[in-house]
Amino acid sequence: MTSTSASALVQELDNAPDVLTWLNDTLTPQDNHVPLAALESLLADLLTATDLSAVTTSTALEHTIDEVSRSAPRLTYDLHFMRDGAISLHTALSTVTARIPAGSGTSTALDRLQTLDTAKRRMEAVRDVLREAESWSSLEAEVTALLAERAYDKAAERLSEASRSMPVFAGTPEYEPRRALMVSLQNQLEAALSSALVGAINSGDTALCRNFYGIFSNIQRESEFRNYYFGSRRAGLVASWQNEILEDTELSVPAAPRQSFSAFWATFCASFLAVLNAERTSIPAIFPDPQITLSTFITSTLSILQPSCPQRLATLFNTTGSSALKDIIAIYKTTEEFAASADKIMEKIQFSVVPTDSTLDGPLPPKHTRRRSMRMSMSWRSNSATNFSRAQQSTLNDALDWDQTLFQAFLDFQVEYGTLERRLLSDELSFASTLTPNKNSSADRARLLRERAVDVFSAAEESLVRCMSFTYGYAAPGLMSALDSSLASFVDSWTQSLTVNLSAPSGAPAESEDDLADLDYSPQDWSNIQLVLHLLASTRAVLDRLGTFEGKLRAVLVQIATAFRLAQHEGGVYTPGATKGAGSLLAQSPLNSAALHILLSSAESHPPVPLLTTTRASIASLARALQSSLQHTLLAPLYAHLSSYASLTLWAAPGDPKSMRTAGDLHVPVFSLSPSDIVQRVAEGLLNLPRLFEVYADDDALGFSLNTLPNVDEAYLSGLSEHMHAQSPELGHNRRTSLVLPPKPVVLSPEAVAAAWLSSLGHSILSHLTSSVLPKIRTLSVAGAAQLSSDLGYLSNIVRALNVEYEELDRWKEYVGMNDEEGGRVIGEKSPEDQVLLLIAKMRGWTS
C-alpha cells in the first residue's frame, strides 16, 4: 500500500462506485503482513481530508445561495426593464424607418436635417443675445423705477439678467460704458438697501436678512453683504479691544484702572464665544454656507483688531522682560480653550443648515421622463454616502482656516522658544549663582549649593512643562540648548565663586582627630578639608539630580518620538494642539527640523547617551576644582618644606663624599649618605597621608568623580575598576561610582579610593618637585650631586610604597648619580630634547 496526497485520495474516492468498494481496494495488503500503524495514519489523513472538503464545499454552497438570493429579485426587474427598452427601441426604429423613403438619398436627407438643426440652434442663441442687448437701452430706467417703488427683488433680478449678457460686449467699445452703468446701478441698489440691511441685522431679523442676502447674491455682491453683517456683529468686540487700557502693554497711558493682557484676553475670548454661540443659530438661517461664513467671521474679526494681537504679545517683552514668556503661554492656553469651544460650535453648525430655495441656489436640474433604477444593496449605498461625506468634509476643513489665523499670532514666539526660554532661565537662575562666603560657614556653603540645586532643577522642570504646553515638543532642541547652557552657567558660577573663596575663612576652625594631631596642618587647613568634602558631597548630589532630570527629559522625548511614529504610521504628520490647524502650523514651521528628529532618535538609543553634555562637563570641572583645592590643602605642608630646598648650600659643597680623610691622613670609605632633613620631612608627610585617608574612609565624597583627580592615570583607574569587578560582589562598604555617567556604576572600596587619591597626591608632589623645585638649583658639586641622588633615591622608595611610579623622578636620579665622565658620554648619546639631562648637565658643568 503506497502513501498518496489528500487530493489524490479524494479523486480516487470520487472515481469509486461506492465507499465500501474503495476501502476494500485501498486497504488490501500487498502481502500477508498488514502494517497497522501505516493503516491508522492513512485513515487519519483520509478523515481529515474528507472533513476539510466537506467544510469547503459547505462554505462555497452557502456563498452561492447568498449570491443567488440577492441576484434573483433584481434579475427579474432587469430583464423586464431590458424588455421594455427593447420594445420601445423597436417601435421608434419602425416609426423612423416608415417615415424615411427607401433609396440612396437617406444619408443626404439626414445630413441636411443635421445642418438645419445646427442653424436653428445658433439662430435661437443669436436671438436671445439680441434680446439681451436690446434690453440694455431700457435697463437704467427700469431699475430706477423699481428702486423708487422699493421693488428691490425685481431690480436685483433685472440687474442679474443684464449682467449675464455682459460677455457679449467683451472686446467691443460698448463694454466699458455698459460695465460702468452696471456698477452704478448696483451701487444705487446697495445704497438703497444699506440702511434697511443694517436695521435688519441689528434687530436680528434673520428672514429679512436672508432676503437681502438673496438680493446681494443676484448682483454678485455677497462679500459686501458679509462685510455689513460681520461689521455689525463684531462692533462690540472691536470696541472693547481698542478701548481697553492694559497695564503690561500700554505704559505710556496715564494712570487709569488697568488689567493685565492675560486677564483681558480671557474676558475677550469669553465675549467672542458668546457672539459665536449666538451666531450658531443666526448664520445658518441667512447664509447657505454657515461653516465657511462663521470661519470667515472669526478670521475677519481677528485681522481687523488694532493694535493686532501679535503686536500686543510682542509688547509684553518690552514691558515685563523675559517673564513675558509665561504670560504668553498662559494666553496660549486660554486661546486653546477658546479654539476647542469654537471647534465644537463649528461641528454643531453643520447640522443646522437651513434648506435653500431655488432662487438662491440656481435652477433645479432638469427632470427626466424615465426614472432610473434605485435598487442597490444597502452596503453600497452606505459606503457611497460615507465616502462622499468624508470627501466633502475634507474639502470643507481645508477651507476653514480660522484656527490657523488664530494661532498664527503665537507662531513666531514658538519658533523663537529656545531663545526666549534661555533668557527666562538666565533671569530665574541668576539668584542661584550668588554666594556670600564671608557670611556662610563651610557647612552653610555646601547646604546652600544643595538648596540652590533644588531650585534650579525645579525651574528646569517648569521649563520642560512650558515647552510641552507651548510647542508640544517641537521646540525640544531649543529647550535642550537653553537648559544645557543655563544649568552649565549655574555650575560654572559656583566653580568660579568657590575657586576664589575656598581659601577665605569659612567659620570656626575644625578640630582634628586625636590620632592626627601630630600632622602638620593648621586649624584653617582642617576647616578647608571639611569644607571641600562637604562641597564634593553637594556636587555629587547635583549630579544625581541632573541624572534624575535627564531621565524625565528622556521620557518626554521618547513620548514625543512615539507620537511622531504613530502619526507617520497613520499616513500623516504629528499635529498636536486644540485644533488641527494649530498643529499644522507647528508641523509646517522651522521647528520641524532635522535637529528635532536627530534628538528624538538619540533619546531612544541604547545604551542611553547623556543629553545635557555641557552641564555634565561643568559638574566635572567643579569636581576637579574642589579636588585640586583639597589636594593643595593636603600637600601644603610638603610644598612649604620644598620651598627652600633648591637654595640649600649643600648643593655647592666641595669634596667627594665617597671618601673621608681622617686626622692621620687615613682614607675611610663612606658607603651611603643620609637624606637631607627636608626630604625626610617630605617623606614623613607622604607616609602620614594613608593615616589621613583611613580617618575619612567612610566619607563617600572622596570616591566621587575620581577620573577628574589631578595627575591621575586613566589606566590606573581602569585597573582599580577591573580589580573591583574581579572581587566578590558583596562589598562591606557601599560607595558611589567615581566616573561621570558610566555605562554601569562601579562601586569602589574605601581602599581603592584611598589608593587613587594617594596616587594622585604622589604624582602631584613629584610633578611639583621635578618641574618647579629641582630646576631652580643653580649648581651641583660632586658632593651636592651625591646628596641629591641620595635624596631622590630615598624619595623614590617612599612613593613606591604609595604605589606611585614616576618616570621623570627616575631620570633625575639616574642623571644626577653619574660622574663627570659618564655624564659627558651620555650627553653625546642622548637626544638634545631631553630637558632633564640638559638641566643637570648645566648644573654639573658638563656643558657651558
Secondary structure, DSSP 4 states (H G I P E B T S, - for coil): -----HHHHHHHHHHSSSHHHHHHHHS--SSS---HHHHHHHHHHHHHHHHHHHHHHHHHHHHHHHHHHHHHHHHHHHHHHHHHHHHHHHHHHHHHHHHSPSSTTHHHHHHHHHHHHHHHHHHHHHHHHHHHHHHGGGHHHHHHHHHHTT-HHHHHHHHHHHHHTGGGGTTSTTHHHHHHHHHHHHHHHHHHHHHHHHHHHHHT-HHHHHHHHHHHHHTT-HHHHHHHHHHHHTHHHHHHHHH--BTTT-TTSPS---B-HHHHHHHHHHHHHHHHHHHHHHHHHH-S-HHHHHHHHHHHHHHH-SS-HHHHHHHHHHHHGGGHHHHHHHHHHHHHHHHHHHHHHHHHHTT-PPPPPHHHH-PPPPPPSSPPP----HHHHHHHHHHHHHHHHHHHHHH--HHHHHHHHHHHHHHTHHHHHHHHHHHHSTGGG---GGGS-HHHHHHHHHHHHHHHHHHHHHHHHHHHHHHTTTTHHHHHHHHHHHHHHHHHHHHHHHHHHTTS--SSPPPPPGGGTTSS--HHHHHHHHHHHHHHHHHHHHHHHHHHHHHHHHHHHHHHHHHHHHHHHTTS----SSSHHHHHHHHTSTTS-HHHHHHHHHHT-SSPPPS-HHHHHHHHHHHHHHHHHHHHHHHHHHHHHHTTGGG-GGGG--S-TTEEE-TTS-EEE----PPPHHHHHHHHHHHHHHHHHHHTTT-GGGGTTGGGSTT--HHHHHHHHHHHHHS-S--SS----SSSS-SS--PPPHHHHHHHHHHHHHHHHHHHIIIIIGGG-----HHHHHHHHHHHHHHHHHHHHTT---HHHHHHHHHHT--HHHHHHHHHHS-TT-HHHHHHHHHHTS--
